[in-house]
Amino acid sequence: MVKHGDSKITKEIMDELFVAFNDILKRDNWFPSPLELLICGGAVMVIHGARDMTNDIDSVRQFNSRLVPKIMELQKKYEQLQDDWLNDDSYDPMIELIDKGLPYELYMELSNLTVYILSDESMLVTKINASREKDFKDIEFFVKKLNLKDKSDIHNLCNKYSIMLTYSPDVPEKLKKQIDRRNEYIERLFSAS
């Protein structure tokens, strides 16, 4: 069994997994319409060429009991996959942003599986929203890719999706720290320029 964090999923392996997953869904007469997955996180960074590989594929979809055995079947076929290689851990933090209109785009359309990925703009906004140190290089990647020139460009994007960059005194302390971290990251991006 592969332990958490040990998987090495490249773009080629990811594409192969999606095709194999489609084949399983097709074999089992999954739905009259294709299963839709919206992918975010490190897998999208791999698709964009910003990283060589990821440990898992984060999906903005809650998996039901009918789907889990199919995911596990693929895990048995591909020994390099960790237990949570395809997971819905991102559902709760992402669904609110998706509901606010965060854009995504088609990545792969198969007979029983359609895969979408967050757009470049969406990836930048979600990375700023999380403001984790491990995301800073990803933030830099999308700032360059989107050709953003200054802090106001990022502020405008954050405002577009209601990502808070300012707060009033009555905001909880935990949220204040997160907002401060967002602003620190934005400042770091343009301090060398």
C-alpha positions in Angstrom: 0.0 0.0 0.0 1.3 3.5 -0.8 1.3 5.9 2.1 -0.2 9.3 2.0 2.1 11.7 0.2 4.0 8.9 -1.6 2.1 9.0 -4.9 3.8 10.4 -8.0 1.1 11.4 -10.5 2.5 13.1 -13.6 0.3 14.6 -16.3 0.6 11.5 -18.4 -0.4 9.2 -15.5 -3.3 11.6 -14.7 -4.6 11.4 -18.3 -4.3 7.6 -18.2 -6.2 7.5 -14.9 -9.0 9.6 -16.3 -9.3 7.3 -19.4 -9.2 4.2 -17.2 -11.8 5.7 -14.8 -14.0 6.4 -17.8 -13.7 2.8 -18.9 -14.8 1.6 -15.5 -17.8 3.9 -15.5 -18.7 2.8 -19.0 -18.4 -0.9 -18.1 -20.7 -0.4 -15.1 -23.3 1.7 -17.0 -22.6 4.5 -14.6 -25.1 7.2 -15.6 -27.2 8.3 -18.6 -24.9 11.4 -18.6 -21.2 11.6 -17.9 -19.8 11.9 -14.4 -18.4 15.4 -14.1 -15.2 16.1 -12.0 -13.9 19.6 -11.3 -10.2 19.4 -10.5 -8.3 21.9 -8.5 -5.0 22.2 -6.5 -1.7 20.5 -7.4 -3.2 18.4 -10.3 -4.1 21.6 -12.1 -0.5 22.9 -11.5 0.8 19.7 -13.2 -1.6 20.1 -16.1 -0.4 23.7 -16.6 3.2 22.5 -16.5 4.1 24.4 -13.3 5.0 21.1 -11.5 6.2 17.8 -12.8 3.9 15.7 -10.5 1.4 15.8 -7.7 0.6 13.3 -4.9 -3.2 13.4 -5.4 -6.0 14.8 -7.5 -8.3 17.1 -5.6 -11.9 17.2 -6.9 -14.6 19.7 -6.1 -17.2 16.9 -5.9 -18.5 14.9 -3.0 -18.1 11.2 -3.7 -21.1 9.0 -2.9 -21.0 5.3 -1.9 -21.5 4.2 -5.5 -18.4 6.0 -6.7 -15.9 5.1 -4.0 -15.5 1.4 -5.1 -14.7 2.5 -8.6 -12.0 4.9 -7.3 -10.6 2.1 -5.2 -10.6 -0.3 -8.2 -8.3 2.1 -10.0 -6.1 2.4 -7.0 -5.6 -1.4 -7.1 -4.6 -1.2 -10.8 -2.1 1.6 -10.3 0.2 0.6 -7.5 1.8 4.0 -7.2 -1.4 5.6 -6.0 -2.0 6.5 -2.3 -5.2 5.7 -0.5 -6.7 9.2 -1.2 -5.3 9.7 -4.7 -8.6 11.1 -5.8 -10.3 12.9 -3.0 -13.1 15.4 -2.3 -11.2 17.2 0.5 -11.5 20.5 -1.4 -15.3 20.4 -1.6 -16.1 22.5 1.5 -13.5 25.3 0.9 -14.1 25.5 -2.8 -17.9 25.2 -3.3 -18.5 28.7 -1.9 -16.1 30.2 -4.4 -17.5 28.1 -7.3 -21.0 29.4 -6.3 -19.6 33.0 -6.6 -18.8 32.3 -10.3 -15.2 31.2 -10.1 -14.5 30.1 -13.7 -13.4 26.7 -14.8 -12.7 25.1 -18.2 -13.0 21.8 -20.0 -9.9 19.6 -19.7 -11.0 16.2 -21.0 -14.3 14.9 -22.4 -14.8 11.2 -22.6 -17.9 9.0 -23.0 -18.7 8.6 -19.3 -16.4 11.2 -17.7 -16.0 14.9 -18.2 -13.1 16.6 -16.4 -12.9 20.3 -15.8 -10.1 22.3 -14.2 -10.1 25.6 -12.5 -9.0 28.4 -14.9 -5.7 30.3 -14.4 -7.6 33.2 -12.7 -9.4 30.8 -10.4 -6.2 29.0 -9.4 -4.6 32.3 -8.5 -7.6 33.4 -6.5 -7.8 30.1 -4.6 -4.1 30.1 -3.8 -4.3 33.6 -2.5 -7.4 32.7 -0.5 -5.5 29.8 1.2 -2.3 31.8 1.6 -0.2 28.8 2.6 3.6 29.2 2.4 3.6 26.1 0.1 1.4 28.0 -2.4 3.6 31.0 -2.9 5.5 29.6 -5.9 2.1 28.7 -7.5 0.9 32.3 -6.9 4.0 33.6 -8.6 3.4 31.3 -11.5 -0.1 32.5 -12.1 0.8 36.2 -11.6 3.3 35.8 -14.4 1.1 33.7 -16.6 -1.8 36.1 -16.3 0.6 39.0 -16.8 -0.5 40.9 -13.7 1.6 44.0 -13.3 0.9 45.3 -9.8 -1.0 44.8 -6.5 -4.1 46.5 -7.9 -4.5 43.8 -10.5 -4.6 41.1 -7.8 -6.8 43.3 -5.5 -9.3 43.6 -8.4 -9.4 39.8 -8.9 -9.8 39.1 -5.2 -12.7 41.7 -5.0 -14.3 40.0 -8.0 -14.7 36.8 -6.0 -15.2 38.4 -2.6 -11.8 37.4 -1.2 -11.4 39.6 1.8 -8.2 41.8 1.8 -9.4 44.2 4.5 -11.4 43.8 7.7 -13.3 45.7 10.4 -12.4 45.4 14.1 -15.2 42.9 14.7 -13.8 40.2 12.4 -12.7 37.1 14.3 -8.9 36.9 15.0 -8.4 33.8 12.9 -9.8 35.5 9.8 -7.7 38.6 10.5 -4.6 36.5 10.5 -5.6 34.9 7.2 -6.3 38.3 5.6 -3.0 39.7 6.9 -1.2 36.6 5.3 -3.0 37.3 2.0 -1.8 40.9 2.0 1.7 39.8 3.0 1.9 37.5 0.0 0.6 40.1 -2.4 3.2 42.5 -1.0 6.0 39.9 -1.4 5.0 39.4 -5.1 5.8 43.0 -6.0 8.4 44.0 -3.5 11.3 42.9 -5.8 9.9 44.7 -8.8 
